[in-house]
Amino acid sequence: MTSLQAWNEIVNRLKGNRIELPTVPKVKKDPVWFSATTNGETIFINKAIEHKPSSKLTVERRLKYSTFEKVYPLYLRRENGEQVSSEVTAITVNQVYYFSLIRHFINNS
C-alpha cells in the first residue's frame, strides 16, 4: 500500500467520527489514549474523553499528509524490527499518533 492509499484509508475511516485509540509503544510502557477526527484533509488529535489514561495534550495536534508520507515508510521499517526513533523524531513530535492510526486502521483493515 502506498503512503497516499494508507492516508486516504485513515481519513475515510475517521470522516464523520471521533474515534479514541491507544498509542502502540514498542517498549514496556503503558499506552495512552487519544481521540482523532478529520475534516477530510487534516487529522485532528485531542485528549481521550472515554478512555484512561488519556494523553496529556494541552493543545490540539494537526496531522497532515505531507508529514504522513515521510512517517509511513518509517512505520513499516519499525514493524520489521528496525530502530527508527531518531529518524522519525527529526520529522515530527507526533509520531505516536501517526503510528497508532496506521496500526489500527491499516494493519487491521
C-alpha positions in Angstrom: 0.0 0.0 0.0 1.3 3.4 -0.9 1.5 6.3 1.6 -1.3 8.1 -0.2 -3.5 5.0 -0.1 -2.8 4.5 3.6 -3.6 8.2 4.4 -6.9 8.1 2.4 -7.9 4.9 4.2 -7.3 6.5 7.6 -9.1 9.7 6.6 -12.1 7.8 5.2 -12.4 5.7 8.4 -12.3 8.9 10.6 -14.6 11.0 8.4 -17.7 11.9 10.4 -16.4 10.1 13.5 -14.4 11.0 16.6 -12.6 7.8 17.5 -10.4 7.1 20.6 -7.3 4.9 20.1 -4.4 3.8 22.3 -0.8 4.5 21.4 1.3 1.5 20.4 4.6 1.7 22.3 7.4 -0.8 21.4 9.0 -0.5 24.8 7.5 -1.7 28.1 5.3 1.4 28.5 1.6 1.6 29.0 -0.3 3.0 26.1 -2.2 6.3 26.5 -5.5 7.1 24.7 -6.2 10.0 22.4 -9.1 11.0 20.1 -8.9 11.5 16.3 -11.2 13.1 13.8 -10.8 14.7 10.4 -12.2 17.4 8.1 -11.2 15.2 5.1 -7.8 16.9 4.8 -6.3 17.2 8.2 -6.5 14.8 11.1 -7.1 16.4 14.5 -5.7 14.8 17.6 -7.0 15.6 21.1 -7.2 14.1 24.6 -9.4 11.0 25.1 -12.6 11.5 27.0 -13.9 8.0 27.4 -10.7 6.0 27.9 -8.0 6.3 30.5 -5.2 7.0 30.8 -5.6 9.9 28.3 -2.8 11.7 26.6 -1.8 14.9 28.3 -2.3 17.1 25.3 -2.9 20.7 26.1 -3.5 21.9 22.5 -4.9 20.1 19.5 -2.4 18.4 17.2 -2.9 18.6 13.5 -1.6 15.8 11.3 -1.1 16.4 7.6 -0.4 14.1 4.6 2.9 15.9 3.9 4.3 14.6 7.2 2.5 11.2 6.9 4.2 10.4 3.6 7.6 10.6 5.4 6.4 8.8 8.6 4.7 5.8 6.9 7.8 4.2 5.4 9.5 4.6 8.8 6.5 2.8 10.5 6.9 -0.1 8.1 10.6 -0.3 8.9 9.8 -0.1 12.7 7.4 -3.1 12.3 10.3 -5.0 10.7 12.3 -4.5 13.8 14.4 -1.5 12.8 15.2 1.3 15.2 13.7 4.4 13.6 13.1 6.7 16.6 15.8 9.2 15.8 14.7 9.5 12.2 11.0 9.9 12.9 11.7 12.3 15.8 13.6 14.5 13.3 10.4 14.6 11.2 7.7 15.1 13.8 7.0 15.0 17.5 3.6 13.5 16.7 4.9 10.1 15.6 3.0 8.2 18.3 -0.3 9.4 16.8 0.7 8.6 13.3 1.9 5.1 14.3 -1.3 4.4 16.2 -3.5 5.4 13.3 -1.6 3.2 10.9 -1.6 0.2 13.3 -5.3 0.5 14.0 -6.7 1.5 10.6 -4.2 0.0 8.1 -2.9 -3.2 9.7 -6.4 -4.2 10.8 -8.5 -3.0 7.8 
